[in-house]
Amino acid sequence: MPRDIQDLSRAELEAWCAASGEPRFRSAQILAWVHRRGATSFDAMSSLSRALRARLGAEFAIGRLEPAHVAAASDGTRKMLFRLPGERPAAIESVLIPQLDRPDGARDRLTLCISSQAGCGMGCAFCATARMNLIRNLAPAEIVGQVRAGRALAAPRAVTNIVFMGMGEPLANYDAVTTAIEILTAEWGYAVSPRRITVSTVGLLPAIGRLVAETRVNLAVSLTATTDAQRARLMPINRRWPLAALLDACRALPLPRRKRITFEYVLLAGENDGDADARRLVGLLHGLRSKVNLIPFNPFPGAGFRPSPRERIERFQAILREHGLNATVRESRGQDIQAACGQLAVARAAA
């Protein structure tokens, strides 16, 4: 089966062009046809020679990811289900999240939450995707394809932000994710500003350092606990890289000026939402250029956790702010279609 040309980075396509006797700059032309102009066949690439178009058609394909189903929530959130073919067929989900009405009446923010893996192998206790276990990594074409499909579904509105916060651990699929980021940010690709892209991780070291050094996207780290015993129970990755190692690595990151790390903290009633937890979090983040995103737990069948009451969330946030931390609460969207943070899960049978 021909390889999807959307899986290639520019460097890989440049190498192919050189081996085919073509100048390297042809790679940017080909990629612009595929990504920026949306060509569905190589024959449509009229600025290329017939011979080159024939070689491309013989060696590559141009895939298109189309949602098999779209679910709409009462708050305007829409969840897309994709069925992926291949040696290990799989199903994944992506979510379009509109911003809540602002005081000025504007609704100009539309975030697309995309997946990087089918399932997830990180085992976080509060996440429905973890119950699927890891089925397989996504290829760059499958990652970028979610963005193309999301843009089409959102039209005529524009997708303003892209977050790698769907299914999977992005840094466990590092090469495919960074190739997708290159395609999304390149002028010959989707021309999305890196400032509009955020990659969330449970804390895979040293891949965090590579991401910051090799891309200009935003980094979000899922913390969710303030002691090693607590975090290891909720997030097994902590047994390999405990809190001290994770936070030391974050402190050592060569962050550009004015850039901060977002620490995500899922609030679980009676588990990690007490005043003492908030004060320990203040101590852990002391001296770090950071902001805290407090995430109310979104229930799913068999979760075994309860959401923190609103007054507890506000108290937790107040303690952080009293000590100088920038702390916001991420309002849950799409709960009625199981599209909120931590709720994405597709049965293997769906593939």
N, C-alpha and C positions, 0 to 999 in steps of 0.2 A: 504494500500500500504506500503511495507517495507520501512523503513528509509534508505536513502543513507548513507553508512558507512563513506563516505567522509565528512559528516557534523559533525562528532565527533572529538573533541579534544582528545589528548592522555589521559587526566584525565578522560574524559567521558568513553572512551573505557576501561581504567583500572578498573573503577567501574563496568562496564558490565562484564569484565572477572572475577572479584572477586565474583560477584553475581552468576556467572555461574560455580563457583568452579575451575576456572583456575588461575594460578599465574599471577600477574599483568604484569610481563615482556612480556607476550604473546601479550599485546597491541602493543608494538613496532614492534614485528614480523609481526603482521597483517597489521599494517599501512605501514610498509616497502613493503610488498607485494602489497598493493593497490597503494601507491604513487610512491615509488622508482622503483619498478619492473613492475608497470603497469598491474597487474593482472586484468583480466576482469571477472573472476569468482572465487568463493571461492574454488571450486574443484581443481583449479590450485595451491593452496597454499600447496605444498607437504610437507613442514616442520611441518605442523599442523596435529593433529590427525583427523581421519575421523569424529569422534564424534563432535569435535569442528567445523570442516568445515560444518557439517550438521546444527549445531545450528546457525552458522553465516548465512548460506543460508536461514534458516527459518525466521530470524529476520531482515536481512539487504539486501540491493541491492548494486551493484556497477554501478553507472550511468556513462555515457560518454556524454560529451557536444561536439557536432559536429556543425561546422558552416553551416548554411543553404545557405549562399551566401558569397562570397569573392569578394570585389571590389578592383581593383588595380589602384593606381594613377600614374601619369607620373613621379613622383619623387621617386618611389619605395615603397611608403607607401601602406599598405594593410589593408583594413577594413573588419572585420568579423561580420556578422549578425548571432545571435543565437536566435532560438525560444525556449522558456522555457515552459515546461508543468506545470501542477499543478492545485490547486484549483483556483489560479489567474494566468492564463497563461500570458506570457509577452514576449517581444522581447528586446534584448540588443545588444550593439555593443562594440567591442574591436578593437584596432588599433595597428599594428606593424609599428614602425617608425625607418627606418634606419638613421644613422648619415650621414650628408652631407660629401662629400669628404674632407678630411683634406689635408693640404699642403703636407704632406708626402705620400699622396695617400692611406692611410689606411682607411678602412671602418669597424672598429671592434666593433662599438657600435650599438646595436639593442634594442630599447626600446619597451616594450609591455605596452600599456595603457589599463587598465581594468576597468570594471564597478562594482559598489557595490550595486546599486539599479537599478530597471527598472523605468526610469523617475527620477524626483527629486522634492522634496517639498520645496526647499529653495527659489525659485522665483527670482533668479538673472536675471536682465533685459537684460543682454548682452549674455545670454546662451540659445541655442536652446533647450537643454534638459529640462530646466525649463518650457518650453511651454507645455511639455507633462504632467506636474504635476507628483506626485508620484503614481506609480502603485503598486509596492510592493518592499520589501527588497529582496535581493538575499540571498540564503543559502550559507554556506561555500563551499559546493560541486559545486555550480554554479559559485562562484568566482574563486576557484582553477581550475575548468574545463576550464575557459578561458585561463589560463596559459598552461595547457596541450595542448589545441588546438593550441595556439599560437606557442608553441615550435614545434609542428608537422608541422605547416605551414612554419615555418622559416627554418627547417632543409634543408641542413646540417649546416647552420649558427646557432649560439647559441644566445638565448635571453640573453642579458647582464644586463638589467635593467627592473624593473617592477614599474609602477607608478599607484596609485589609483587616476586617473584623468579623468576617463571615465564618464559614467552616474552615477549620484547620489552623495550624501554627505556621504562619508565613515563613519564619526563619528556618523551619525544618524542610522547606522546599526552596532554599535560598536562590539557587541559580535560575529557576523558572520565574520566581517572583522578581528578581532584579532585572531579568530580561524583559518581563512585562512592564516594569517601571520605566525602563529605557524607551520602550515603544510608546507608552502613555505620555511621556514627557518630551519626546523628540519632536522637532519641527516637522519631520517627515512622517510623524506618527499622529498622535492625538493632541499634541501641543498643550497638555495640561501642566500648569505650574506645579513644581514639586511642593510648594507651600500648600497646595490643595490636596495633597495625598498624605495619608497617615498609615503607618504600618504598626500593628499591635502585636506584641509578643509576650509569652509567659516568662521570658527571660533566658533565652538560649545564648550562652557565652561560648565562644567569642564572636558569634555571628552578629551580635548587637554592634560591636565595634566595626565590623566590616560594613554593615549597612550604613552607619553614620559616615564612614570614610569614603564609601563608594557611591552614595546617592545623596540627594539633598532633600529627601522626604522627611516628614515628621515622625518621631518615634513615640510610641505609647507602650508602657510596660504594665502588665497586669500584676498587681501586688496582692491585694485582697486579704492580707494578714500582717500582723506586726510582731509575731514571734515565729521562730523556726518550727516549733512543734505544731503550731496552728497552721502555718502555711504548708508544711509537709502533708498534713492531713487533708487540706483542701486542694493543694496543687503539688502532685508528686515530683515535679521538676525541682522543687526545693531540696529534695534529698541529694540531688547532684550539685546544685548551685544554691547554697543557702543565702539568706538575706544579706549577710555581710558581704559575701562575694559579689552578689548582684549589685548592691548599692555602691560598692567600691568601683566596680566596672562602669557604672553610670557616672560616677564622679570623674572618672578618667577619660570620658568621651570628649573628643575635640569638637564640642558644640560651637556652631557659628554664633556670633554675637546676636543678642536678642532672641535666641532660640532656647526653648525649654523642653524638658522631658515631661510628658504627661504620664502620671501614675494613675492607673485605673483601680478602683477599689469597689468590689461588689459587696453591698451591705446585706448581711444575713442575720436575721433576728436571733438574738441571744448567742450568737456565735462570734461575731467580730465587730459588733456595732456599739460597744460600751464606751463610756468616757475614757476609761483606761486605754482602750484600743486607740482612740483618737489622739491621746497624749503621746502614746508610744510612736504613732505615725509621725507626729510633729518631730520627735527626736530622730527618727530614722531619716527623715528628709532634710534635716538641718544642713544648711550650706549648699544644698543642691539647687540648681536653677530648674525649678519644677512647678507644675500645677497638678492638682488632684481632681480627678473626675470621679465623683461618687455615683455609683450605679445601683439603683434599687434592684434587688433580685427579682427576676422574672420567672415565676413558677412554671414547671412543666411536669407531666405525669411521672410519679415515682421519684421526684427530686429529693425529698427528705429535708428540705429547708423551707423557711418562711420568709417573706419580705419583711424588712424592718418597718415599723410604723412611721408615718410621716414625721411625727414629732421627734422621733429618735434620729431620723436622718438629718433633720434641721439642727438638732442639738450637736450631732457629730460635726456637721459642717461649721457650726458656730465656733466650736473649740479650735478647729483648724484655722479659721480666719482670725480668731483672737490671738493666735501665735504667728500671724503674718503669712500663712500659706494661702495661695490662690486656690480656692476650692469651689467647684461648681457641681451641681446635681444634674446628671443626664436623665432627662425625662423619658420614660419608656414610651416607645411607639410601636404600634402593630401587634399588641399583645393578643388581640382577638383572632389573629390568624397565625399565632405562634411565630411571629417575625421579629420579636424584640431580642435584645442582647441576651445571648446564652440559650435561646430557644430553638435555633435552627437544627433540625434533625430530619433526615430522610431515611426511611427503611430501605434496606438493601434491595427489597423486592421492587422498589420504585424504579430501579435502574433496568 
